[in-house]
């Protein structure tokens, strides 16, 4: 990675007055949170299932117990996870808004650790920490990650399901509206751990650029984003973010 690029990125952050982070799975990977198709040998049984089928309304209706078991495996993994250096570096920055595609709570944990709890976190794809009624009666409840409940029914008779966005479902209207508003007014967007290929979330970067924002991309692979206001840094978020914020922490 070019030190000149890193230096340029540090300068952009220093001059930002309304910064926003936009994160994906790469932000939490160093905390041991596997992506859909990853997992340890002991969890290899899930490799036999298609994640797009498990994370869908069709899959839930066909095999609700299997879907809930899969999500509870993910919740068990999250229960033992801790924020990594990338989470903590972001959490130490006052005045930032955090937009994430992740369904974990590691950024919130980091904010609690650092004491900067006024920074909002917008979860585009929902959260593993809640369940709601699949029959859409409006009932929802918080989940204990250490003791996630098995498949169960709501009082209305519908099944309870994780409060995450499944394939084919729309992003939460209020959350995406807030995210778009932030992308429109930010002067710097720090993109961390996402290839930004899935829309409408990926469109937030385009909105930021079209409104004159500087963009810094941190990822383990180069995705070739170009432009006078785009700086791409290749490497692990847990190593690069502390360097980006070294002078501001």
Secondary structure, DSSP 8 states (H G I E B T S, - for coil): --HHHHHHHHHHHHH-SSEEEEE-HHHHGGGT---TT---GGGGGGGGS-HHHHTBHHHHHH-HHHHHHHHHHHHHHHHT----HHHHHHHT-TT-EEEE---S-HHHHHHHHHT-TTS-EEETTEEEEEEEETT-SS-EEE--GGG---S-B-TTSSBEEEEE--BT----HHHHHHHHHHHHH-SEEEEES----STTTTHHHHHHHHTT-EEEEEESS-----STTEEEEES-HHHHHHHHTTTT-
